[in-house]
Amino acid sequence: MANPRYFLLSEQSQCWRLDHSEGSLIGPLEPAQADEDKAERILLLGAENCLIRPVQAPPRGRAEWLKGLPYHFEEVCAGDVERMHFAFAGDANGRGHVVAVDQAVLQQELARAQALGFDPDWIVPDALLMDPGVAGRVLVLPKRVLFHLAGGLAGACERSLFPAVLSSAGGGPGAAIHQLGATNVPGLGGKPLDSEVALLLPGFR
């Protein structure tokens, strides 16, 4: 199977594919274009819609632990955990992340994609492209920036605000900047996101 393809849905419900080699977005796509090479299709969901927590899964009783995820995280979830979808992605040693998202949000994104004739194999929070365990990484998306700076500051903001955030944090990010989108953040260099992004999503495909 071909390498995974990463897609975004615009506010106008158009489907765009991330081009790693050019650091840009291709689209809007016709339904056939989104499925043209039979690669796995990964739809990126804004991490602000999700709760993401690092976890160490138990070595035994993993199935029961997974069933109990809603109750493990009930105290940190806003709203009714019965209405949320939980997923775990981890390595062979059980280190990974639990993602929780409101089922209504998940179904809405699926419905938007399917209305365009696009049926994703996986839906992944965009922040997981960041490799949360590594400081000094910045991911530039078309309208916003996700960052985990070497000094420990982490978060997301609108692209226009990021230079101010960077300045207040003491200057440069101290690492390569990975860019998704046709242009850089003003005053900030960067390089296109390359194929290493696939290595930052263990367990989701």
C-alpha positions as CSV (number, residue, x, y, z in Angstrom):
1,M,0.0,0.0,0.0
2,A,1.2,3.5,-0.8
3,N,2.3,5.9,2.0
4,P,-0.6,7.5,4.0
5,R,-2.1,10.7,2.6
6,Y,-3.2,13.5,4.9
7,F,-6.3,15.6,4.3
8,L,-8.0,18.7,5.7
9,L,-11.6,19.8,5.3
10,S,-12.0,23.6,4.9
11,E,-14.6,25.7,6.5
12,Q,-16.3,25.7,3.1
13,S,-16.4,21.9,3.3
14,Q,-13.8,21.4,0.6
15,C,-11.3,18.6,0.8
16,W,-7.6,19.4,0.5
17,R,-4.5,17.1,0.5
18,L,-1.3,18.0,2.2
19,D,1.7,17.9,-0.2
20,H,4.8,17.0,1.8
21,S,7.3,17.8,-1.0
22,E,6.0,21.3,-1.6
23,G,4.7,22.2,1.9
24,S,1.4,23.2,0.4
25,L,-2.2,22.2,0.1
26,I,-3.6,20.6,-3.1
27,G,-7.2,21.1,-3.9
28,P,-10.0,21.5,-3.6
29,L,-10.2,17.8,-4.7
30,E,-12.8,16.0,-6.6
31,P,-13.9,12.7,-4.9
32,A,-11.9,10.6,-7.3
33,Q,-8.7,12.5,-6.6
34,A,-8.9,11.8,-2.9
35,D,-8.9,8.1,-3.6
36,E,-6.7,7.9,-6.7
37,D,-3.7,5.9,-5.4
38,K,-5.5,3.7,-2.8
39,A,-3.3,5.0,0.0
40,E,-4.6,5.1,3.5
41,R,-6.5,8.4,3.9
42,I,-6.0,10.2,7.2
43,L,-8.3,13.1,8.0
44,L,-6.8,15.7,10.4
45,L,-9.1,17.0,13.1
46,G,-8.3,20.2,15.0
47,A,-6.8,19.2,18.3
48,E,-8.9,21.9,20.1
49,N,-11.8,19.5,19.6
50,C,-10.1,16.8,21.5
51,L,-8.7,15.8,24.9
52,I,-5.2,14.3,24.5
53,R,-3.4,12.7,27.4
54,P,-0.2,10.8,27.6
55,V,-0.7,7.3,29.2
56,Q,1.1,4.1,30.1
57,A,-1.2,1.3,29.3
58,P,-1.0,-1.7,31.7
59,P,0.9,-4.8,30.5
60,R,-2.0,-7.1,31.3
61,G,-5.8,-6.6,31.1
62,R,-5.5,-4.2,28.2
63,A,-8.9,-5.0,26.8
64,E,-10.6,-4.2,30.1
65,W,-8.5,-1.1,30.6
66,L,-9.6,0.1,27.1
67,K,-13.3,-0.4,28.1
68,G,-12.8,1.6,31.2
69,L,-11.2,4.6,29.5
70,P,-14.3,6.9,29.9
71,Y,-14.2,6.4,33.6
72,H,-10.4,6.8,34.0
73,F,-10.8,10.3,32.4
74,E,-14.2,11.3,33.7
75,E,-12.7,14.0,36.0
76,V,-10.9,15.8,33.2
77,C,-13.6,15.6,30.6
78,A,-16.1,18.5,30.2
79,G,-19.5,17.0,29.7
80,D,-20.9,13.5,29.7
81,V,-18.2,10.9,29.0
82,E,-20.9,8.6,27.7
83,R,-21.2,10.9,24.7
84,M,-17.5,10.9,23.9
85,H,-15.4,8.6,21.7
86,F,-12.2,7.3,23.2
87,A,-9.2,5.9,21.4
88,F,-5.7,4.7,22.5
89,A,-2.6,4.8,20.3
90,G,0.6,3.4,21.8
91,D,3.8,1.6,21.1
92,A,4.7,-2.0,21.9
93,N,5.5,-1.0,25.5
94,G,2.2,0.6,26.1
95,R,3.4,4.2,26.0
96,G,1.1,6.4,24.0
97,H,-1.9,8.7,24.1
98,V,-5.6,8.6,24.8
99,V,-7.7,10.8,22.6
100,A,-11.2,11.7,23.6
101,V,-13.6,13.6,21.3
102,D,-17.3,14.3,21.4
103,Q,-19.1,11.8,19.3
104,A,-21.2,14.5,17.7
105,V,-18.0,16.3,16.6
106,L,-16.6,13.1,15.1
107,Q,-19.8,12.3,13.3
108,Q,-20.1,15.8,11.9
109,E,-16.6,15.6,10.5
110,L,-17.3,12.1,9.0
111,A,-20.6,13.5,7.5
112,R,-18.8,16.5,6.0
113,A,-16.1,14.2,4.4
114,Q,-18.6,11.6,3.1
115,A,-20.8,14.4,1.6
116,L,-17.7,15.1,-0.6
117,G,-17.4,11.4,-1.5
118,F,-14.4,11.1,0.7
119,D,-14.3,8.2,3.2
120,P,-11.2,8.5,5.5
121,D,-9.6,5.4,6.9
122,W,-8.6,7.2,10.1
123,I,-9.3,10.5,11.9
124,V,-6.3,11.9,13.8
125,P,-5.9,15.1,15.9
126,D,-3.5,17.4,14.1
127,A,-1.5,17.9,17.2
128,L,-0.3,14.3,17.1
129,L,1.8,15.3,14.0
130,M,3.9,17.1,16.5
131,D,5.4,14.1,18.3
132,P,4.3,15.4,21.8
133,G,7.4,14.0,23.5
134,V,9.8,16.1,21.5
135,A,10.3,19.8,22.4
136,G,11.4,22.3,19.9
137,R,8.9,21.6,17.1
138,V,6.6,24.0,15.3
139,L,3.9,22.9,12.8
140,V,2.5,25.6,10.5
141,L,-1.0,24.8,9.2
142,P,-2.9,26.9,6.8
143,K,-4.6,29.1,9.5
144,R,-2.8,28.3,12.7
145,V,0.4,27.2,14.3
146,L,1.0,24.4,16.7
147,F,4.1,24.7,18.8
148,H,6.2,23.0,21.4
149,L,9.2,25.2,22.0
150,A,12.5,24.2,23.4
151,G,11.8,26.2,26.6
152,G,8.7,24.1,27.3
153,L,6.0,26.4,26.1
154,A,3.4,24.5,24.1
155,G,0.1,25.4,22.5
156,A,-1.7,26.6,19.4
157,C,-2.5,30.1,18.0
158,E,-3.6,31.9,14.8
159,R,-0.7,32.2,12.3
160,S,-0.7,36.0,12.6
161,L,-0.2,35.8,16.3
162,F,2.7,33.4,16.3
163,P,5.6,35.8,15.8
164,A,4.5,37.6,19.0
165,V,4.2,34.3,20.8
166,L,7.7,33.4,19.6
167,S,9.1,36.8,20.6
168,S,7.6,36.6,24.1
169,A,9.1,33.2,24.5
170,G,12.6,34.5,23.9
171,G,13.1,34.2,20.1
172,G,13.7,31.2,17.9
173,P,12.1,27.8,18.5
174,G,15.4,26.0,18.6
175,A,14.4,23.3,16.1
176,A,13.3,22.8,12.6
177,I,9.9,24.3,11.6
178,H,7.6,21.9,9.7
179,Q,5.2,23.7,7.4
180,L,1.8,22.8,6.0
181,G,0.6,25.6,3.7
182,A,1.7,27.7,0.8
183,T,3.5,30.4,2.8
184,N,5.6,30.8,5.8
185,V,4.6,32.7,9.0
186,P,5.9,36.3,8.5
187,G,9.4,36.7,9.6
188,L,9.9,33.0,10.3
189,G,11.7,30.5,8.0
190,G,10.6,26.9,7.6
191,K,10.8,23.7,5.6
192,P,8.0,21.6,4.1
193,L,6.7,18.8,6.2
194,D,8.3,15.6,4.9
195,S,7.6,11.9,5.1
196,E,8.7,11.7,8.7
197,V,5.2,12.7,9.7
198,A,4.1,9.2,9.1
199,L,6.4,8.0,11.9
200,L,4.8,10.4,14.4
201,L,1.4,8.6,14.3
202,P,2.1,5.1,15.8
203,G,-1.0,3.1,16.5
204,F,-3.4,5.1,14.5
205,R,-3.1,3.1,11.3
